[in-house]
Amino acid sequence: MTRPKLALARVNYSQLYKVYDGGKTYKQRDILTPYQLLNLAGTAREQGAEAAIFDGEPDLLTEEALAKRILDWRPDFVGFTSTTPDIEQTLEACRFVKEGDASIVTILGGVHATVLPEDVARHSCVDYVVAGDGEEPLARIMAQAKGRGGAGTSRAAGDTMPLAKIVRPQGPFDLSKQPMPAHDLLDYRDYPFTDLTRGRMNTASVMSSRGCPFSCSFCARTPGVRYRDAGEFVAEIEYLYREKGVRYFFVYDDVFVMKRARVLSILEHLRRLNLSDAHFQCQARANLLDEELLAALRATNFVRVSIGIESGSEAMLERCNKGVTKPHCRTACTLIRAAGMEPRASFIIGFPYETRATAEATIAFSQELDLLHANFTVMTPYPGTIVYDMACRQEGLRFVKPEYAREWSVFRRWGEPIVETDELSSRDLEALRERAVTEFYTQDKVFRYYESLFRGGNRSRYFYRPLNFAWQRKFGRDIPFWDHLDATELIEAHS
Ligand code: B12
């Protein structure tokens, strides 16, 4: 029997934003690998399939161009991953595939399909919707359906027939038993990211665990934490470093520092590998950091630690269920900085019941902290979150237009805000966000830090955009070294 051919795809996500320069985007931007697809491909291959990844992002492929590449490979099964804002784009690509060859079995998974499987199942171009971890369901689908040329498994294009089948994981899923993600399927030269001190490097996303035990009101989380085998995780990093030339690692666990002893042991193993010119960054939590842990991260060449600070208002922090307080955040920033790393914080403006005073408290707090990199976004209440339900019930915040509640392409987090609170219109929220960025990035300490990164060799113009945005707004001119940075050519999607 021939091996079934499985194409795994993601549409380009940079075109989503459409806020930069009229639908164009930067050619020299940071691009992250489709880690979910690499995981699925690894498992599917182990189970006998031939797998390939079709990623629309590096070449900014249109949906049609992506579908064409997929069809040219003549797969039996095509699996798309999708988040909420790109679900329409993803369905469009899926439609092109189905129209190109109706006998291909199409499968849609990812966070949007996980929280709203029935919604996705209504689309006639989709045969199967996978809700949750996709490895085991995918294997089951491939075993049951025969795929292209097989016995009538898929629905025809334009079919108004019953829903696609929704498939959920059966039985306990053991992440520690999964094979290594199929990194060999990607050309890592397509995935550059800005290393703080050296500029653009080959990057890779890696995860030692999935899921998060906390329930922040704004996050669509997957319940329960699934851990990988720590040795496998270290081996994955070594492989990427030695075989794929990766020098910048994004440790994308929701909370990498969750299990302290485990993390310390992972870091010790990594240090033994002597990957001297590799740099790392991870996501942490303000209340789970301490000096010893941070010293170990630094000794392992971690250069950046991200934490969600979210708000400078105690009332907002309490309501968002995070269990993190302002003192936690203060201490975390100071400790990260003292350990010699960059604290990178995220803030949200537009929590339920946000007022001008609470938003101002966030702006002020961001500047009080020992912080060098901050990300400010206006609240986007993703489906599957507590704030989404609150926005639907108009409890403390509401959608600017009621129809936004199901217009997924507007859930972009950048560009036009889609919510308002009693006191703040969407325009007020965006104005506050822009002021937060401007004031943060025109602080002296922040400028000096960025200047030191420039001197250290980081010439990525893409990287300095927030700083330059702030300078333009406040002083009406570019940062002094703007013209010495590498170009950021604007490009359109390719058909
Ligand atoms: C890395 C990451 C990114 C990266 C890469 C995203 C990508 N598309 O590959 C970048 C920085 C680009 C990014 C951007 C955004 N992201 Co993001 N991102 C993440 C993060 C931290 C990890 C994703 C990941 O790789 N997880 C690990 C894999 C193994 O898990 P998984 O994705 O859930 O996949 C499993 C299942 O869902 C399923 N599955 C997934 N795809 C498929 C496909 C098939 C065929 C099958 C069968 C199964 C299947 O099987 C997988 C393995 O078991 C998650 C948070 C998280 N921890 O998951 C947020 C998360 C996915 N992002 C989120 C958001 C909101 C965004 C942005 C919209 C934010 C923004 N405006 O910039 C954009 C959207 C861009 C886009 N279209 O992807 C939200 C999504 C919420 C939602 N309802 O959509 C999340 C959940 C964070 C959160 N909790 O709020 N993101």
Boltz pocket constraint, residues with backbone or C-beta under 6 A from the ligand:
constraints:
  - pocket:
      binder: B
      contacts: [[A, 10], [A, 11], [A, 12], [A, 13], [A, 16], [A, 32], [A, 33], [A, 34], [A, 35], [A, 36], [A, 37], [A, 39], [A, 40], [A, 78], [A, 79], [A, 80], [A, 81], [A, 82], [A, 83], [A, 84], [A, 85], [A, 86], [A, 107], [A, 108], [A, 109], [A, 110], [A, 111], [A, 112], [A, 114], [A, 130], [A, 132], [A, 133], [A, 134], [A, 135], [A, 138], [A, 205], [A, 207], [A, 210], [A, 211], [A, 218], [A, 219], [A, 220], [A, 221], [A, 252], [A, 253], [A, 254], [A, 382], [A, 383], [A, 384], [A, 411], [A, 412], [A, 413], [A, 414]]
      max_distance: 6.0
